[in-house]
Amino acid sequence: MGVLRRAVQRPLAQACFSLQPPRPCEAYRAEWKLCRSARHFLHHYYVHGERPACEQWRRDLASCREWEERRSAEAQRSLCESERARVQATRKHALVWALRQSPPADWHLPLPQEEKDQ
């Protein structure tokens, strides 16, 4: 999914109120092309057991082009909603490990297997 991540991106809130899309249209085209590639298809099918859904990238590309060519408010709204949903999808996963504020109280004591060896 990160074909053109190096492209300069503005914060999403700022980008949705400007005259330009949040990403260059070339980024959406590259993501759509990658999604349709045989390598991505095989990888996605192997990992998830289903075909990759590339339709959203195609819709985003069409909205981006319409936004740039016609300054369509509907295309702008559609593209911003899609970007927000994409950001929310990446943030929804919780941390695997519970972070602790301080080390355990007995961190300096020898481990149980070390006690048995001695």
Number of C-alpha atoms within 10 A of each C-alpha: 10 9 15 15 10 8 11 10 12 14 9 15 11 9 16 19 13 11 11 16 22 22 19 17 19 15 18 23 19 17 21 22 15 18 20 16 11 10 11 16 17 14 13 16 13 11 9 9 10 11 13 15 13 14 12 13 21 17 17 23 22 16 25 28 19 16 22 16 9 10 15 15 12 12 21 25 15 17 24 22 13 16 17 14 12 11 12 11 10 8 9 8 8 7 7 6 6 7 7 7 6 6 8 8 7 8 8 8 8 9 10 8 8 8 9 7 6 5
